[in-house]
Amino acid sequence: MDDKRASAGDIRQPSLEDFKGKVISEAMNPLRFELLIKKLGEMIPEDIEMIFLEVKAHVGMLMIHEFGSEVIQKFFAVCEEEQMNMVVSSIAVDSGLLMAICLNSWGSRSMLKLLDCLTTRTQLDYVMWALEKIIVPLANHPIGSTVIRQCFIVFPGPEAEPLLGMIAQHLLEIIYSEIGSRLVQAIISNAFTLRGQRRIVSGIMLNLRYLSMHQFGSHVVMHLIGLGSMQETMIYILRGCFDFLSANKYASNVVKKFIEASEGTGRHMIIDEIFNSPVFSRILQNPYGYSVIQFAKEYSTGTVLGQTSNQHPVVQSTEEHSVGIVRQTLGHLIQHSDHLNGPCPRKNSLPNKRRNHVRITKNHFLLFKRRKRKKNKRILEMLKEKFVCN
């Protein structure tokens, strides 16, 4: 009992002698670390120097500790320039230690505080030089990417050029991950005033087709389309590939974004290329190509590149390829779609050719129902709703 009262008295009136020789252990103690923070907050140069002498060899260990990180963050805020230089140099020379810090939840917070407390160009150069070596693992990690983002927030000017250059150099490695693609989107959201930003955009343009077909690269391409400044150049680069991209799972979303965001000649060129494609029937038979055509229908009119027609362009292209389309489920939805060709006509009112199509459609539906009823329940419901005529 007396020991507890004595320890309580020490907490109420701590002195510098209580921490001498055991700053590291006290900084990691959940009951005592706040006392060190309080001593640092008093900003007494002698106390700060004493604490610095004990922690300078263990900065990395404290930065990744739950309670030690709080102490070291306070130290960063009150230390002198010479002390900060020594801390930065000790971290920068060890790439493994720096990566461990940046990928740790407590260490990343300490690193963000360190970036905020840098005051000289020498300190900044040390940090940038060290981060350049580990830019790829950091950019692809959910915690490490926050450190990279903070660098661009604290140093939005030419100071960030080295990091931008390394990202541009390893662009595909970074974009091909979910976290990295989000980081690239954040970088190119600003005006392309820095040379590194222009290098990143140039890298995207050089690999535009392959990025459009990638799960995460397609998000970067769509983000760049949404910015608006590069639309014409991107359409020119992908010209001749829109029909092929429409049948890809991820690139189909890119084509939809182009149709939605572009206007005038650009949009008409994309729609005309898809509708007049020699593989139009295959696009209709592809689930992603079908969705692109349905989407393009909403943005197209009766006039495509000056060619006026009384029928919708989708209907014209469908009739040209009707022999191949009618054998496929998605082709049926186009051939007899209420949205394209009006209400589904009665059997007796159809010409012989169209009557045969309807008969083939019903037979195919019955066979499809027997074989794949459980696996394709949703498509069967669409078939019943769209083209089963009474």
N, C-alpha and C positions, 0 to 999 in steps of 0.2 A: 504493500500500500504506500509506504514511504517512497519507494522507488518511482511509483507512478506519479506521485505529487512532485517529485524532483524533476522528472522528465517534462511534466506539464509546465513547470517553472522555466525550464530551458526553452521551451517553445515560445513562451510569452516574451522572453527577453534573450533572443539569440545574439551572440557576439561573433566576431570574425574568428576567434580562437576555437569556437565550436566546430568550424568547418575545415580548419587547417589540416591538410594531409588526408582528408577523406571527402573531398568535394565530389568525386565520381560516385562513391557509394551513396552519399546524401542526395545527389541529383536523381538517382534511380529509386530512391526510397519514396513510396507513395505518401508517407506521413511527413516527410522533411523537405521535399523538393520545393514546395512553395516558400519555404524560408530562404532558400537560395535566390529565388526569383525576387523576393522582397529586398534582399541585400543588394542585388544587381540594380533594382529600381532606385536605390538611394544614390547611385551614380558616384560613389566615392572612388577616385582613381586607384587608391591603394588596394581596396577590396577587389576591384575589377582585375587588377594586375595579378593579385594572388590567385584568383579563380582561373584566370587565363593560363597561368603557369601549370596548373594541374590538369586542365581540360585540353590543352593544345595537342596532346598526343592521343586523345581519345574522342576527338570531335565526331568522327564517323559513327562510333558506337553509341554516343549520346543522341545523335540525330535520328537513329532508327529505334530508339527506346521510347516507350509510351510517356514516361515522366521526364526522362532526360531530354527529350526533344523540346519540352516546354522551357526548360532551363537554358538550353543552347539557343533557342529562338530569342529569348530575352537578352542573352549575351550578344548576339548579332546586332541587336538594336542599340546597345550602349557601348560597344567596344570601340577602340580608336582605330585609325586607318592602318597603322603598322600591324596591329594585332589581327585585323581583318585580312591583310595581305598574307600573313602566315597561315591563317586558317584556310583561305582559298587555295593557296599553293599546296597545302597538305592534302586537300581533297582532290585537286585537279590532277596530280601526278599518278594517282591510282584509279585507273578506269574501272576496275572491278568494284572498288569501294563506292565510287560515284554511281555506278549502275545499281548496286544494292540499295543505296540511299534513295535514288529516284523511283525505284520500283516498290518501295515500302510505303505503306500508308502514312506512317509517322514521319519517315524520312522525306517524303515528297513535300509535306507541310514545312519541314525545316528548310528544304531546298527553296521553296517559294519565298520564305522569309529571307533567306540569304540573298536571293536575286533582288528583292526589294531594298536591301541594305547596301548593295554595291554602290560605291561612290566615285571610283576612279576608273579610267580607261584600262589601266593595267589589270585590275581585278576582273573587269568584264572580259578582257581578252583571254585571261586564264580560264574562266568558266566556259566561254564559247569554244575554245580550243579543246577542252575536255569533253564537252557535249558532242562535238563533231564526231568523235570516235565511236560513240554509242547511239547515234541518232536513230538507226533503224529499229533496234529493240525497244527504245523508248517510244518512238512514234507508233509502234504496233501494240503498245501496252496501255490498258485503260488508265493506270496511275501515272506511268511515265509520260504519256502524252500531255497530261496537265502541266508538267514542268516545261515542255516545249511551248505550249500555248502561253504560259506565263512569260517566257522569254520574249515573245512577240508583243505582249502587252506592255511589259516594262520597257523594252527597247524596240519601238516600232520603226525606227529609222534605219540608217545604213549599218548600225551596230549588229543587226540581225542577219546581214548578208551571208556570213559564213554558214549559219544554220540553213538558210534558204538554199544555198548552193549545194549542201550535202543532201537535202531533201530532193532537189532536182536530179542529183546524180543517182540516187537510189529510188527514183519515183515509183517504178512498178512494184518494187518490194513493199513499199509503204501503201500504195493504193490498193493492192490486192488483199489487204486485211480490212476488217470492218472499222477498227479504231483509226487506222492510218488514213482511210478514205475520208473519215469525218475531219481529221486534222487538215488534210489537203483542201477540203471544202472551206474550212475556216480561213485558211491562208489566202485562197483566191477570192474570197468574198470582198476584200478591200480593193481599192483601185490599184492597177498594176504599175505602181510608181517605182518599185524596187526592181533591180535587175534580176534578183533571185525569183521574184514572183513571175516575171516574164519568162524566165527559163522553165519554171514549172508548167506554165500554160503552154509553152512551146512543146514540152515533153508530152503533155496530154494530146496536143494536136497530132504529133507524130505517131501516136499509138491509139488514135481515136477509134478506129474500127475494132481493135481488140478489147479496148476498155469498155466499149459499148456492149460487148457480149459477155462481160464479166459480172459476177454477182454484185461486187462492191464498186468496181470501176464504173459501172453504169450510173451509179448515184453521183459520182463526180462529174460525169459527162452531162447528166441532167441538170446538175447545179450550175454548170458553166453555161448551159443553154438558157437557164432562167435569168442569168445576169444580163443577157441581151447583146452585149457588145461584140460577141464572137459568133453570132448565129450564122451570118452569111458565109463566113470562112468555113465553119463546120459543115454547113450544107454542101458547099463546093467540094470539100474533102470527101464526103460520104456519097457524093453523087454517083449513081450507078449501083449502089449497094443497099438501097433502102428496101427493095423487095426481098433480098436475102436476109437483112436484119429483122424484117417483120416476122419471120418464122422462128426467131430465137427467143428464148424465155425472157432474158434480161434486155436484149436489144430492142424487143418490141415496145418496151416502156420508153426507151429513148426515142423511137420513131413517133410514138404518141406525143411525147413532150415537144418534139420538133413541130408537129402538126398544130399543137395547141399554142405554142409560143410564137411561131413565125407567122408572117402575114404576107399577103400579096403573092408575088411571083414565087417566093420560096415555098410557101405552102402548096400552091398549085403544082409546082414541079415535083414535090414529093408524092402527092396524091396521084398525079398523072403517071409517074414512074411505077407505082405499085399497080394501078389499074391496067396499064398497058404492058405489064411484065410478061415475058414468054412463059414464066412458071406461075402464072396467076392461079391456075387450078390447084397447084400444090400449096400455095399460100392459103387458099380457102379451106383446104383439107387439114391445115395445121391449126391447132387450137389457139396459138398465139397470133398467127397471121389472121385468123378469123376475127379476133378481137381488135386488131389494128384496122381491119377493113370496116368493121362496125363503127369504130371510133372515127375513122376518116369520113365516113358517110355523114356524120353530124356536122362536119366542117366544110364539106364540099357542096357545090351547087350544081345546077344543070350545065354550067359552062366550065369546062376544064381546058385551060390554055386556049381559049377562044373557040372551042368546038361546042356548039350548042346542040342539045338533045332533049327530046321530050321525056326520055326515060332517065332514071338515075344511072350514073356511070357504073355502079356495082352491078346493076341488072344487065347492062350491055355486056360487060366482061363475063358475067356468069353465063349468059346465053352462048357466047362464043366457045366456052369451055364446058358446056352443059353435059356432054357425054361422060367426061371424067368426073365432074363434080357430083352428079346425081348418085354415084355409087358410094359416096361417103356421107357419114352422118352430118358433119358440119356443112357439107355442100348442100344437103337438103334444107338446112335452116336458112341458107342464103337463097336457094332456088324458090322457096315458098314462104319467104319471110313476109309477115304482115306489114313490116315497116318499109319494105322496099317495093313491093309489087301490089299493095292493096290487100283486101281480104282474100283468104284462100278460096278460090272459085269452086263451085259444085262440079262433080265429076261429069255430069251430062253436058255442061256448058263449055267443056274444054275441047280444043282440037285434038286430033288423034295422037299427035306427038306428045302434047302435054298430058293427055290421058294416060299414055303409057308410063310417063314419069311418075304420075301419082300412084299407079298400080305397083310399079317397082318400089316406090317409097313405102307403101303399106306392107308389101311382102318382106322388104328388108326390116321394117320395124318389128314384124312378128318374129322373124328369125333372131333378131337382136335381143328381143325380149326373152326368148327361150334360153339363149346361151349365156347372156351376161346380165341377168336381171338384178342380182344383188350387187355386183361390182359397179354397175353404171346406173344406179337408180336416179341420180340427178339428171343425167342426160335423157333418160326415158321420159321423165316428167316434162322436159323441154320439148321432146318430140310430140308427146300427146297434146301439149298446149299449142304447138306451132302449126302442125300440118296434117293431123288426122282429121279428115273431113267426114262428116256424117252424110 
